[in-house]
């Protein structure tokens, strides 16, 4: 039997971790639920388009993370409602995570509308180098750093390993439509 209270508590935990790798075991322990039950709830939330999970990209499992998945909300308004966080303030502590969730969700939506021609991933090495979004299409790979406050050019480790430049998506260039159309 599905418990609305348990699903709400699970959603609140996911809202706090949006854009991060999520441990099903950690969620199960925190909620005092069986791991299989948490997995079923996560599958239900994916099937109803509340959340989606982005898998890790890897061609070298010894040096890269392969089994992890990040959780994102299809609608950042649902995430904000779960956290009761509606401040329009650009200095809010979760603005970076909110921005990353919005960009990746918009790219994922566009991918679905186009019939899913691309595979979407994140990438992280065991040495903790990271790329927020990797788009794999017939034409090859593209990699993106999604930052509210732009910092460097991204992970040199990914660029060196795959020969793919890291592109930046920030609030000054929020046109995510080009992410898939140029791939």
TIVO-2410 file (N, C-alpha, C; in nm, 3 decimals):
# residues 183
REC num residu      c1      c2      c3 atome chaine
REC   1      X   0.084  -0.118   0.000     N      A
REC   1      X   0.000   0.000   0.000    CA      A
REC   1      X   0.088   0.124   0.000     C      A
REC   2      X   0.055   0.219  -0.083     N      A
REC   2      X   0.131   0.343  -0.094    CA      A
REC   2      X   0.088   0.438   0.016     C      A
REC   3      X   0.182   0.493   0.086     N      A
REC   3      X   0.153   0.586   0.193    CA      A
REC   3      X   0.182   0.728   0.146     C      A
REC   4      X   0.081   0.814   0.140     N      A
REC   4      X   0.105   0.952   0.097    CA      A
REC   4      X   0.208   1.023   0.184     C      A
REC   5      X   0.207   0.995   0.315     N      A
REC   5      X   0.303   1.060   0.405    CA      A
REC   5      X   0.445   1.017   0.372     C      A
REC   6      X   0.465   0.888   0.346     N      A
REC   6      X   0.600   0.839   0.313    CA      A
REC   6      X   0.647   0.896   0.179     C      A
REC   7      X   0.559   0.902   0.083     N      A
REC   7      X   0.596   0.958  -0.047    CA      A
REC   7      X   0.631   1.105  -0.033     C      A
REC   8      X   0.554   1.178   0.046     N      A
REC   8      X   0.584   1.320   0.068    CA      A
REC   8      X   0.720   1.337   0.136     C      A
REC   9      X   0.747   1.255   0.238     N      A
REC   9      X   0.877   1.263   0.306    CA      A
REC   9      X   0.990   1.228   0.210     C      A
REC  10      X   0.968   1.128   0.126     N      A
REC  10      X   1.068   1.092   0.025    CA      A
REC  10      X   1.090   1.209  -0.071     C      A
REC  11      X   0.982   1.270  -0.117     N      A
REC  11      X   0.994   1.384  -0.207    CA      A
REC  11      X   1.068   1.500  -0.142     C      A
REC  12      X   1.043   1.525  -0.015     N      A
REC  12      X   1.114   1.633   0.054    CA      A
REC  12      X   1.264   1.603   0.061     C      A
REC  13      X   1.299   1.479   0.090     N      A
REC  13      X   1.442   1.442   0.090    CA      A
REC  13      X   1.502   1.463  -0.049     C      A
REC  14      X   1.429   1.421  -0.152     N      A
REC  14      X   1.478   1.437  -0.289    CA      A
REC  14      X   1.490   1.585  -0.326     C      A
REC  15      X   1.397   1.667  -0.279     N      A
REC  15      X   1.402   1.811  -0.308    CA      A
REC  15      X   1.529   1.873  -0.251     C      A
REC  16      X   1.569   1.828  -0.133     N      A
REC  16      X   1.693   1.879  -0.072    CA      A
REC  16      X   1.816   1.831  -0.148     C      A
REC  17      X   1.804   1.719  -0.218     N      A
REC  17      X   1.919   1.661  -0.288    CA      A
REC  17      X   1.912   1.675  -0.439     C      A
REC  18      X   1.818   1.753  -0.491     N      A
REC  18      X   1.803   1.768  -0.636    CA      A
REC  18      X   1.936   1.809  -0.698     C      A
REC  19      X   1.972   1.739  -0.805     N      A
REC  19      X   2.096   1.768  -0.874    CA      A
REC  19      X   2.217   1.696  -0.814     C      A
REC  20      X   2.194   1.618  -0.712     N      A
REC  20      X   2.302   1.543  -0.647    CA      A
REC  20      X   2.282   1.394  -0.666     C      A
REC  21      X   2.391   1.320  -0.649     N      A
REC  21      X   2.381   1.175  -0.650    CA      A
REC  21      X   2.303   1.135  -0.525     C      A
REC  22      X   2.210   1.044  -0.545     N      A
REC  22      X   2.123   1.003  -0.436    CA      A
REC  22      X   2.146   0.855  -0.406     C      A
REC  23      X   2.165   0.825  -0.280     N      A
REC  23      X   2.182   0.688  -0.235    CA      A
REC  23      X   2.047   0.632  -0.191     C      A
REC  24      X   2.003   0.527  -0.257     N      A
REC  24      X   1.877   0.463  -0.221    CA      A
REC  24      X   1.887   0.406  -0.079     C      A
REC  25      X   2.002   0.350  -0.045     N      A
REC  25      X   2.022   0.298   0.091    CA      A
REC  25      X   2.007   0.408   0.195     C      A
REC  26      X   2.066   0.524   0.168     N      A
REC  26      X   2.056   0.637   0.261    CA      A
REC  26      X   1.911   0.682   0.276     C      A
REC  27      X   1.839   0.690   0.164     N      A
REC  27      X   1.697   0.727   0.170    CA      A
REC  27      X   1.619   0.625   0.252     C      A
REC  28      X   1.643   0.497   0.227     N      A
REC  28      X   1.572   0.391   0.299    CA      A
REC  28      X   1.600   0.398   0.449     C      A
REC  29      X   1.725   0.420   0.486     N      A
REC  29      X   1.759   0.432   0.628    CA      A
REC  29      X   1.692   0.551   0.692     C      A
REC  30      X   1.696   0.664   0.623     N      A
REC  30      X   1.636   0.786   0.678    CA      A
REC  30      X   1.484   0.772   0.695     C      A
REC  31      X   1.421   0.707   0.599     N      A
REC  31      X   1.275   0.690   0.603    CA      A
REC  31      X   1.232   0.565   0.680     C      A
REC  32      X   1.330   0.486   0.722     N      A
REC  32      X   1.303   0.359   0.790    CA      A
REC  32      X   1.210   0.271   0.706     C      A
REC  33      X   1.250   0.257   0.580     N      A
REC  33      X   1.176   0.177   0.483    CA      A
REC  33      X   1.271   0.076   0.420     C      A
REC  34      X   1.215  -0.027   0.362     N      A
REC  34      X   1.297  -0.124   0.289    CA      A
REC  34      X   1.350  -0.059   0.162     C      A
REC  35      X   1.472  -0.095   0.124     N      A
REC  35      X   1.535  -0.041   0.003    CA      A
REC  35      X   1.446  -0.066  -0.120     C      A
REC  36      X   1.388  -0.186  -0.130     N      A
REC  36      X   1.302  -0.219  -0.244    CA      A
REC  36      X   1.180  -0.129  -0.251     C      A
REC  37      X   1.126  -0.092  -0.135     N      A
REC  37      X   1.011  -0.002  -0.132    CA      A
REC  37      X   1.051   0.136  -0.183     C      A
REC  38      X   1.165   0.184  -0.140     N      A
REC  38      X   1.214   0.315  -0.188    CA      A
REC  38      X   1.234   0.309  -0.339     C      A
REC  39      X   1.293   0.203  -0.389     N      A
REC  39      X   1.312   0.187  -0.535    CA      A
REC  39      X   1.178   0.191  -0.607     C      A
REC  40      X   1.078   0.121  -0.553     N      A
REC  40      X   0.945   0.122  -0.617    CA      A
REC  40      X   0.885   0.263  -0.616     C      A
REC  41      X   0.901   0.335  -0.505     N      A
REC  41      X   0.849   0.473  -0.498    CA      A
REC  41      X   0.922   0.563  -0.598     C      A
REC  42      X   1.054   0.546  -0.609     N      A
REC  42      X   1.130   0.625  -0.707    CA      A
REC  42      X   1.084   0.595  -0.849     C      A
REC  43      X   1.061   0.466  -0.878     N      A
REC  43      X   1.010   0.428  -1.010    CA      A
REC  43      X   0.873   0.492  -1.035     C      A
REC  44      X   0.787   0.489  -0.934     N      A
REC  44      X   0.654   0.550  -0.946    CA      A
REC  44      X   0.665   0.700  -0.972     C      A
REC  45      X   0.754   0.768  -0.901     N      A
REC  45      X   0.773   0.912  -0.920    CA      A
REC  45      X   0.829   0.943  -1.059     C      A
REC  46      X   0.911   0.853  -1.113     N      A
REC  46      X   0.961   0.871  -1.249    CA      A
REC  46      X   0.850   0.847  -1.351     C      A
REC  47      X   0.774   0.742  -1.333     N      A
REC  47      X   0.667   0.709  -1.427    CA      A
REC  47      X   0.558   0.816  -1.432     C      A
REC  48      X   0.542   0.890  -1.323     N      A
REC  48      X   0.440   0.996  -1.318    CA      A
REC  48      X   0.500   1.133  -1.349     C      A
REC  49      X   0.623   1.136  -1.397     N      A
REC  49      X   0.691   1.258  -1.440    CA      A
REC  49      X   0.703   1.362  -1.329     C      A
REC  50      X   0.731   1.317  -1.209     N      A
REC  50      X   0.761   1.409  -1.099    CA      A
REC  50      X   0.913   1.428  -1.094     C      A
REC  51      X   0.986   1.319  -1.101     N      A
REC  51      X   1.133   1.325  -1.101    CA      A
REC  51      X   1.186   1.246  -1.220     C      A
REC  52      X   1.315   1.265  -1.246     N      A
REC  52      X   1.387   1.176  -1.338    CA      A
REC  52      X   1.527   1.159  -1.285     C      A
REC  53      X   1.587   1.046  -1.321     N      A
REC  53      X   1.721   1.016  -1.274    CA      A
REC  53      X   1.816   1.019  -1.393     C      A
REC  54      X   1.926   1.089  -1.376     N      A
REC  54      X   2.028   1.102  -1.479    CA      A
REC  54      X   2.141   1.006  -1.445     C      A
REC  55      X   2.171   0.911  -1.536     N      A
REC  55      X   2.278   0.814  -1.506    CA      A
REC  55      X   2.417   0.874  -1.528     C      A
REC  56      X   2.516   0.805  -1.475     N      A
REC  56      X   2.655   0.846  -1.492    CA      A
REC  56      X   2.707   0.797  -1.627     C      A
REC  57      X   2.787   0.878  -1.692     N      A
REC  57      X   2.852   0.842  -1.818    CA      A
REC  57      X   2.988   0.782  -1.785     C      A
REC  58      X   3.022   0.675  -1.855     N      A
REC  58      X   3.153   0.615  -1.832    CA      A
REC  58      X   3.191   0.524  -1.947     C      A
REC  59      X   3.319   0.530  -1.981     N      A
REC  59      X   3.376   0.430  -2.071    CA      A
REC  59      X   3.492   0.359  -2.002     C      A
REC  60      X   3.524   0.404  -1.879     N      A
REC  60      X   3.634   0.345  -1.804    CA      A
REC  60      X   3.591   0.330  -1.657     C      A
REC  61      X   3.522   0.222  -1.623     N      A
REC  61      X   3.469   0.204  -1.487    CA      A
REC  61      X   3.575   0.208  -1.376     C      A
REC  62      X   3.700   0.179  -1.408     N      A
REC  62      X   3.804   0.183  -1.304    CA      A
REC  62      X   3.834   0.325  -1.261     C      A
REC  63      X   3.817   0.423  -1.349     N      A
REC  63      X   3.852   0.561  -1.317    CA      A
REC  63      X   3.731   0.652  -1.303     C      A
REC  64      X   3.615   0.603  -1.341     N      A
REC  64      X   3.496   0.687  -1.340    CA      A
REC  64      X   3.383   0.622  -1.261     C      A
REC  65      X   3.295   0.705  -1.210     N      A
REC  65      X   3.178   0.658  -1.138    CA      A
REC  65      X   3.079   0.605  -1.241     C      A
REC  66      X   3.023   0.486  -1.218     N      A
REC  66      X   2.935   0.427  -1.320    CA      A
REC  66      X   2.795   0.396  -1.271     C      A
REC  67      X   2.776   0.367  -1.145     N      A
REC  67      X   2.646   0.321  -1.098    CA      A
REC  67      X   2.559   0.430  -1.040     C      A
REC  68      X   2.614   0.545  -1.015     N      A
REC  68      X   2.537   0.652  -0.951    CA      A
REC  68      X   2.437   0.715  -1.047     C      A
REC  69      X   2.334   0.771  -0.988     N      A
REC  69      X   2.238   0.850  -1.065    CA      A
REC  69      X   2.204   0.974  -0.986     C      A
REC  70      X   2.186   1.084  -1.057     N      A
REC  70      X   2.142   1.208  -0.995    CA      A
REC  70      X   1.992   1.221  -1.014     C      A
REC  71      X   1.927   1.285  -0.918     N      A
REC  71      X   1.782   1.304  -0.924    CA      A
REC  71      X   1.751   1.450  -0.955     C      A
REC  72      X   1.656   1.470  -1.046     N      A
REC  72      X   1.609   1.603  -1.082    CA      A
REC  72      X   1.457   1.604  -1.084     C      A
REC  73      X   1.399   1.720  -1.066     N      A
REC  73      X   1.254   1.737  -1.075    CA      A
REC  73      X   1.221   1.791  -1.214     C      A
REC  74      X   1.117   1.733  -1.276     N      A
REC  74      X   1.071   1.785  -1.405    CA      A
REC  74      X   1.024   1.929  -1.391     C      A
REC  75      X   0.965   1.962  -1.277     N      A
REC  75      X   0.909   2.095  -1.252    CA      A
REC  75      X   0.974   2.149  -1.125     C      A
REC  76      X   1.054   2.255  -1.139     N      A
REC  76      X   1.122   2.310  -1.021    CA      A
REC  76      X   1.023   2.376  -0.925     C      A
REC  77      X   0.904   2.407  -0.972     N      A
REC  77      X   0.802   2.461  -0.882    CA      A
REC  77      X   0.759   2.358  -0.779     C      A
REC  78      X   0.754   2.231  -0.819     N      A
REC  78      X   0.721   2.124  -0.723    CA      A
REC  78      X   0.832   2.113  -0.620     C      A
REC  79      X   0.956   2.120  -0.666     N      A
REC  79      X   1.069   2.115  -0.573    CA      A
REC  79      X   1.060   2.230  -0.474     C      A
REC  80      X   1.035   2.351  -0.525     N      A
REC  80      X   1.026   2.467  -0.437    CA      A
REC  80      X   0.910   2.455  -0.339     C      A
REC  81      X   0.797   2.400  -0.383     N      A
REC  81      X   0.682   2.383  -0.294    CA      A
REC  81      X   0.715   2.284  -0.182     C      A
REC  82      X   0.785   2.178  -0.215     N      A
REC  82      X   0.823   2.080  -0.113    CA      A
REC  82      X   0.915   2.141  -0.008     C      A
REC  83      X   0.997   2.237  -0.049     N      A
REC  83      X   1.091   2.302   0.042    CA      A
REC  83      X   1.035   2.431   0.100     C      A
REC  84      X   0.915   2.472   0.052     N      A
REC  84      X   0.856   2.600   0.091    CA      A
REC  84      X   0.957   2.713   0.069     C      A
REC  85      X   1.017   2.712  -0.050     N      A
REC  85      X   1.121   2.809  -0.085    CA      A
REC  85      X   1.083   2.878  -0.216     C      A
REC  86      X   1.023   2.994  -0.204     N      A
REC  86      X   0.976   3.066  -0.323    CA      A
REC  86      X   1.044   3.201  -0.341     C      A
REC  87      X   1.150   3.225  -0.270     N      A
REC  87      X   1.219   3.353  -0.278    CA      A
REC  87      X   1.274   3.375  -0.418     C      A
REC  88      X   1.248   3.494  -0.475     N      A
REC  88      X   1.307   3.525  -0.606    CA      A
REC  88      X   1.450   3.576  -0.594     C      A
REC  89      X   1.500   3.582  -0.472     N      A
REC  89      X   1.632   3.636  -0.445    CA      A
REC  89      X   1.742   3.554  -0.512     C      A
REC  90      X   1.824   3.619  -0.593     N      A
REC  90      X   1.933   3.550  -0.661    CA      A
REC  90      X   2.042   3.506  -0.564     C      A
REC  91      X   2.035   3.552  -0.440     N      A
REC  91      X   2.133   3.512  -0.340    CA      A
REC  91      X   2.085   3.394  -0.254     C      A
REC  92      X   1.968   3.339  -0.287     N      A
REC  92      X   1.918   3.226  -0.208    CA      A
REC  92      X   2.021   3.114  -0.211     C      A
REC  93      X   2.035   3.041  -0.102     N      A
REC  93      X   2.144   2.942  -0.093    CA      A
REC  93      X   2.135   2.827  -0.193     C      A
REC  94      X   2.017   2.800  -0.248     N      A
REC  94      X   2.003   2.688  -0.341    CA      A
REC  94      X   1.993   2.733  -0.486     C      A
REC  95      X   2.029   2.857  -0.517     N      A
REC  95      X   2.011   2.909  -0.653    CA      A
REC  95      X   2.090   2.827  -0.756     C      A
REC  96      X   2.210   2.782  -0.722     N      A
REC  96      X   2.290   2.702  -0.815    CA      A
REC  96      X   2.224   2.569  -0.846     C      A
REC  97      X   2.176   2.501  -0.743     N      A
REC  97      X   2.109   2.371  -0.762    CA      A
REC  97      X   1.978   2.390  -0.838     C      A
REC  98      X   1.906   2.496  -0.807     N      A
REC  98      X   1.780   2.525  -0.876    CA      A
REC  98      X   1.806   2.551  -1.024     C      A
REC  99      X   1.909   2.629  -1.054     N      A
REC  99      X   1.946   2.660  -1.193    CA      A
REC  99      X   1.985   2.532  -1.268     C      A
REC 100      X   2.069   2.451  -1.207     N      A
REC 100      X   2.111   2.326  -1.271    CA      A
REC 100      X   1.991   2.235  -1.297     C      A
REC 101      X   1.902   2.222  -1.200     N      A
REC 101      X   1.783   2.138  -1.217    CA      A
REC 101      X   1.699   2.190  -1.333     C      A
REC 102      X   1.677   2.322  -1.338     N      A
REC 102      X   1.594   2.379  -1.445    CA      A
REC 102      X   1.656   2.353  -1.583     C      A
REC 103      X   1.785   2.379  -1.597     N      A
REC 103      X   1.850   2.360  -1.727    CA      A
REC 103      X   1.843   2.214  -1.771     C      A
REC 104      X   1.880   2.123  -1.683     N      A
REC 104      X   1.882   1.981  -1.721    CA      A
REC 104      X   1.740   1.932  -1.750     C      A
REC 105      X   1.641   1.978  -1.673     N      A
REC 105      X   1.502   1.939  -1.700    CA      A
REC 105      X   1.457   1.991  -1.836     C      A
REC 106      X   1.493   2.112  -1.872     N      A
REC 106      X   1.453   2.167  -2.002    CA      A
REC 106      X   1.519   2.090  -2.116     C      A
REC 107      X   1.645   2.053  -2.100     N      A
REC 107      X   1.712   1.973  -2.203    CA      A
REC 107      X   1.645   1.836  -2.213     C      A
REC 108      X   1.613   1.775  -2.099     N      A
REC 108      X   1.547   1.644  -2.099    CA      A
REC 108      X   1.409   1.652  -2.164     C      A
REC 109      X   1.335   1.759  -2.137     N      A
REC 109      X   1.203   1.777  -2.200    CA      A
REC 109      X   1.217   1.789  -2.351     C      A
REC 110      X   1.312   1.870  -2.394     N      A
REC 110      X   1.333   1.887  -2.538    CA      A
REC 110      X   1.372   1.754  -2.602     C      A
REC 111      X   1.456   1.677  -2.534     N      A
REC 111      X   1.497   1.546  -2.585    CA      A
REC 111      X   1.375   1.455  -2.602     C      A
REC 112      X   1.285   1.455  -2.504     N      A
REC 112      X   1.163   1.375  -2.515    CA      A
REC 112      X   1.077   1.421  -2.632     C      A
REC 113      X   1.062   1.553  -2.646     N      A
REC 113      X   0.980   1.606  -2.756    CA      A
REC 113      X   1.037   1.571  -2.893     C      A
REC 114      X   1.168   1.556  -2.900     N      A
REC 114      X   1.232   1.520  -3.027    CA      A
REC 114      X   1.238   1.368  -3.049     C      A
REC 115      X   1.178   1.292  -2.959     N      A
REC 115      X   1.180   1.147  -2.973    CA      A
REC 115      X   1.302   1.081  -2.912     C      A
REC 116      X   1.365   1.149  -2.820     N      A
REC 116      X   1.484   1.098  -2.746    CA      A
REC 116      X   1.599   1.058  -2.838     C      A
REC 117      X   1.645   1.150  -2.926     N      A
REC 117      X   1.757   1.115  -3.013    CA      A
REC 117      X   1.891   1.112  -2.940     C      A
REC 118      X   1.896   1.168  -2.820     N      A
REC 118      X   2.022   1.176  -2.745    CA      A
REC 118      X   2.009   1.101  -2.613     C      A
REC 119      X   2.122   1.059  -2.563     N      A
REC 119      X   2.129   1.003  -2.429    CA      A
REC 119      X   2.190   1.111  -2.340     C      A
REC 120      X   2.133   1.128  -2.221     N      A
REC 120      X   2.178   1.231  -2.128    CA      A
REC 120      X   2.241   1.167  -2.005     C      A
REC 121      X   2.353   1.224  -1.962     N      A
REC 121      X   2.430   1.171  -1.850    CA      A
REC 121      X   2.491   1.286  -1.770     C      A
REC 122      X   2.546   1.254  -1.655     N      A
REC 122      X   2.643   1.339  -1.588    CA      A
REC 122      X   2.772   1.258  -1.585     C      A
REC 123      X   2.884   1.321  -1.551     N      A
REC 123      X   3.011   1.249  -1.545    CA      A
REC 123      X   3.087   1.291  -1.420     C      A
REC 124      X   3.145   1.192  -1.354     N      A
REC 124      X   3.232   1.221  -1.240    CA      A
REC 124      X   3.338   1.114  -1.233     C      A
REC 125      X   3.460   1.159  -1.215     N      A
REC 125      X   3.571   1.064  -1.200    CA      A
REC 125      X   3.586   1.028  -1.053     C      A
REC 126      X   3.659   0.923  -1.028     N      A
REC 126      X   3.685   0.884  -0.889    CA      A
REC 126      X   3.769   0.990  -0.818     C      A
REC 127      X   3.839   1.073  -0.895     N      A
REC 127      X   3.919   1.182  -0.839    CA      A
REC 127      X   3.832   1.307  -0.815     C      A
REC 128      X   3.701   1.294  -0.834     N      A
REC 128      X   3.601   1.398  -0.806    CA      A
REC 128      X   3.592   1.509  -0.913     C      A
REC 129      X   3.652   1.491  -1.030     N      A
REC 129      X   3.628   1.584  -1.140    CA      A
REC 129      X   3.487   1.558  -1.189     C      A
REC 130      X   3.417   1.662  -1.233     N      A
REC 130      X   3.277   1.644  -1.267    CA      A
REC 130      X   3.235   1.732  -1.385     C      A
REC 131      X   3.139   1.680  -1.461     N      A
REC 131      X   3.072   1.755  -1.567    CA      A
REC 131      X   2.922   1.738  -1.542     C      A
REC 132      X   2.847   1.848  -1.544     N      A
REC 132      X   2.706   1.845  -1.508    CA      A
REC 132      X   2.618   1.770  -1.607     C      A
REC 133      X   2.646   1.786  -1.736     N      A
REC 133      X   2.562   1.723  -1.838    CA      A
REC 133      X   2.647   1.678  -1.955     C      A
REC 134      X   2.633   1.551  -1.990     N      A
REC 134      X   2.698   1.495  -2.108    CA      A
REC 134      X   2.586   1.450  -2.201     C      A
REC 135      X   2.591   1.498  -2.326     N      A
REC 135      X   2.491   1.463  -2.425    CA      A
REC 135      X   2.559   1.374  -2.529     C      A
REC 136      X   2.506   1.254  -2.545     N      A
REC 136      X   2.561   1.159  -2.641    CA      A
REC 136      X   2.461   1.143  -2.754     C      A
REC 137      X   2.507   1.173  -2.875     N      A
REC 137      X   2.423   1.161  -2.995    CA      A
REC 137      X   2.504   1.092  -3.103     C      A
REC 138      X   2.441   1.065  -3.215     N      A
REC 138      X   2.513   1.001  -3.327    CA      A
REC 138      X   2.634   1.082  -3.368     C      A
REC 139      X   2.622   1.214  -3.360     N      A
REC 139      X   2.731   1.302  -3.402    CA      A
REC 139      X   2.846   1.306  -3.302     C      A
REC 140      X   2.826   1.251  -3.183     N      A
REC 140      X   2.933   1.251  -3.084    CA      A
REC 140      X   2.886   1.302  -2.949     C      A
REC 141      X   2.984   1.341  -2.869     N      A
REC 141      X   2.957   1.389  -2.733    CA      A
REC 141      X   2.964   1.540  -2.725     C      A
REC 142      X   2.883   1.595  -2.634     N      A
REC 142      X   2.897   1.735  -2.592    CA      A
REC 142      X   2.891   1.734  -2.440     C      A
REC 143      X   2.963   1.826  -2.378     N      A
REC 143      X   2.969   1.831  -2.232    CA      A
REC 143      X   2.942   1.973  -2.186     C      A
REC 144      X   2.867   1.985  -2.074     N      A
REC 144      X   2.824   2.116  -2.025    CA      A
REC 144      X   2.845   2.130  -1.875     C      A
REC 145      X   2.895   2.246  -1.838     N      A
REC 145      X   2.895   2.289  -1.698    CA      A
REC 145      X   2.781   2.387  -1.685     C      A
REC 146      X   2.697   2.368  -1.585     N      A
REC 146      X   2.580   2.452  -1.564    CA      A
REC 146      X   2.601   2.526  -1.433     C      A
REC 147      X   2.629   2.654  -1.441     N      A
REC 147      X   2.664   2.731  -1.322    CA      A
REC 147      X   2.589   2.862  -1.318     C      A
REC 148      X   2.529   2.891  -1.203     N      A
REC 148      X   2.466   3.021  -1.184    CA      A
REC 148      X   2.573   3.130  -1.180     C      A
REC 149      X   2.680   3.103  -1.107     N      A
REC 149      X   2.795   3.194  -1.100    CA      A
REC 149      X   2.911   3.125  -1.172     C      A
REC 150      X   2.934   3.163  -1.298     N      A
REC 150      X   3.037   3.094  -1.376    CA      A
REC 150      X   3.173   3.098  -1.309     C      A
REC 151      X   3.235   2.980  -1.307     N      A
REC 151      X   3.372   2.968  -1.255    CA      A
REC 151      X   3.459   2.927  -1.373     C      A
REC 152      X   3.545   2.835  -1.359     N      A
REC 152      X   3.635   2.793  -1.466    CA      A
REC 152      X   3.565   2.733  -1.585     C      A
REC 153      X   3.642   2.678  -1.674     N      A
REC 153      X   3.590   2.622  -1.798    CA      A
REC 153      X   3.544   2.478  -1.782     C      A
REC 154      X   3.545   2.427  -1.663     N      A
REC 154      X   3.498   2.290  -1.645    CA      A
REC 154      X   3.611   2.194  -1.621     C      A
REC 155      X   3.578   2.070  -1.627     N      A
REC 155      X   3.671   1.964  -1.592    CA      A
REC 155      X   3.773   1.938  -1.702     C      A
REC 156      X   3.897   1.969  -1.672     N      A
REC 156      X   4.004   1.937  -1.767    CA      A
REC 156      X   4.017   1.786  -1.782     C      A
REC 157      X   3.982   1.713  -1.677     N      A
REC 157      X   3.992   1.567  -1.682    CA      A
REC 157      X   3.901   1.509  -1.790     C      A
REC 158      X   3.779   1.558  -1.801     N      A
REC 158      X   3.688   1.509  -1.904    CA      A
REC 158      X   3.740   1.548  -2.042     C      A
REC 159      X   3.780   1.674  -2.054     N      A
REC 159      X   3.833   1.724  -2.182    CA      A
REC 159      X   3.954   1.641  -2.225     C      A
REC 160      X   4.043   1.612  -2.132     N      A
REC 160      X   4.163   1.534  -2.165    CA      A
REC 160      X   4.131   1.390  -2.197     C      A
REC 161      X   4.033   1.332  -2.129     N      A
REC 161      X   3.997   1.191  -2.151    CA      A
REC 161      X   3.921   1.170  -2.281     C      A
REC 162      X   3.826   1.260  -2.310     N      A
REC 162      X   3.736   1.239  -2.424    CA      A
REC 162      X   3.760   1.334  -2.541     C      A
REC 163      X   3.848   1.432  -2.524     N      A
REC 163      X   3.874   1.527  -2.632    CA      A
REC 163      X   3.755   1.614  -2.665     C      A
REC 164      X   3.670   1.637  -2.566     N      A
REC 164      X   3.547   1.715  -2.585    CA      A
REC 164      X   3.557   1.843  -2.502     C      A
REC 165      X   3.542   1.959  -2.566     N      A
REC 165      X   3.546   2.082  -2.488    CA      A
REC 165      X   3.425   2.092  -2.395     C      A
REC 166      X   3.443   2.159  -2.283     N      A
REC 166      X   3.335   2.179  -2.187    CA      A
REC 166      X   3.271   2.314  -2.217     C      A
REC 167      X   3.141   2.309  -2.247     N      A
REC 167      X   3.066   2.431  -2.274    CA      A
REC 167      X   2.998   2.477  -2.145     C      A
REC 168      X   2.972   2.606  -2.136     N      A
REC 168      X   2.913   2.660  -2.014    CA      A
REC 168      X   2.772   2.709  -2.041     C      A
REC 169      X   2.682   2.681  -1.946     N      A
REC 169      X   2.547   2.734  -1.952    CA      A
REC 169      X   2.524   2.811  -1.822     C      A
REC 170      X   2.510   2.941  -1.835     N      A
REC 170      X   2.484   3.027  -1.720    CA      A
REC 170      X   2.363   3.113  -1.747     C      A
REC 171      X   2.324   3.195  -1.652     N      A
REC 171      X   2.205   3.277  -1.670    CA      A
REC 171      X   2.216   3.379  -1.784     C      A
REC 172      X   2.337   3.411  -1.826     N      A
REC 172      X   2.354   3.505  -1.937    CA      A
REC 172      X   2.324   3.439  -2.071     C      A
REC 173      X   2.333   3.305  -2.078     N      A
REC 173      X   2.305   3.232  -2.202    CA      A
REC 173      X   2.217   3.112  -2.172     C      A
REC 174      X   2.090   3.138  -2.134     N      A
REC 174      X   2.004   3.028  -2.092    CA      A
REC 174      X   1.934   2.953  -2.204     C      A
REC 175      X   1.981   2.965  -2.326     N      A
REC 175      X   1.911   2.907  -2.439    CA      A
REC 175      X   1.947   2.760  -2.455     C      A
REC 176      X   1.880   2.678  -2.378     N      A
REC 176      X   1.912   2.536  -2.376    CA      A
REC 176      X   1.866   2.465  -2.502     C      A
REC 177      X   1.786   2.531  -2.585     N      A
REC 177      X   1.737   2.468  -2.708    CA      A
REC 177      X   1.854   2.426  -2.798     C      A
REC 178      X   1.965   2.497  -2.791     N      A
REC 178      X   2.079   2.466  -2.875    CA      A
REC 178      X   2.158   2.344  -2.828     C      A
REC 179      X   2.134   2.300  -2.707     N      A
REC 179      X   2.210   2.186  -2.653    CA      A
REC 179      X   2.191   2.062  -2.739     C      A
REC 180      X   2.069   2.036  -2.781     N      A
REC 180      X   2.043   1.915  -2.861    CA      A
REC 180      X   2.050   1.941  -3.011     C      A
REC 181      X   2.016   2.060  -3.055     N      A
REC 181      X   2.011   2.085  -3.198    CA      A
REC 181      X   2.148   2.094  -3.262     C      A
REC 182      X   2.252   2.122  -3.187     N      A
REC 182      X   2.386   2.129  -3.244    CA      A
REC 182      X   2.463   2.000  -3.222     C      A
REC 183      X   2.400   1.901  -3.161     N      A
REC 183      X   2.470   1.776  -3.131    CA      A
REC 183      X   2.471   1.687  -3.253     C      A
***
